[in-house]
Amino acid sequence: QVQLVESGGGLVQAGGSLRLSCAASGRTFSGYPMGWFRQAPGKEREFVAAIRWSSASTYYADSVKGRFTISRDNTKNTVYLQMNSLKPEDTAVYYCAAARNPTIVVLRAKDYDYWGQGTQVTVSS
């Protein structure tokens, strides 16, 4: 049974920082892409960031580029999302996702096979 468990969400003032973690269990995701998506109330789920595990190539949505950093710790089967200079428009439920296929289009939610339960991030103005 594959599980992705997110943690680190919370309430923060605009300009503040949070670090999200996603711990994967049930299989080793070495070599497979992992990503972060978010969904705000009334909006569709959108891509935030992704990392190709073996190459460490990273990808970001334009809205978070320069503020968010995705990283991974292979020894812990964990991926992180460091979020700095947070804005009220970053408020959303953040989801971690993992894919079995190493060649997926990482920006596309439907290409991922496993999802976490989500963690709420609220940024107050």
Salt bridges, closest charged atoms under 4 A:
GLU46 OE2 - ARG38 NE 2.55
ASP62 OD1 - LYS65 NZ 3.17
ASP90 OD1 - ARG38 NH1 2.92
ASP90 OD2 - ARG67 NH1 2.73
ASP111 OD2 - ARG108 NH2 3.00
ASP111 OD1 - LYS110 NZ 3.67
ASP113 OD1 - ARG100 NH2 3.54
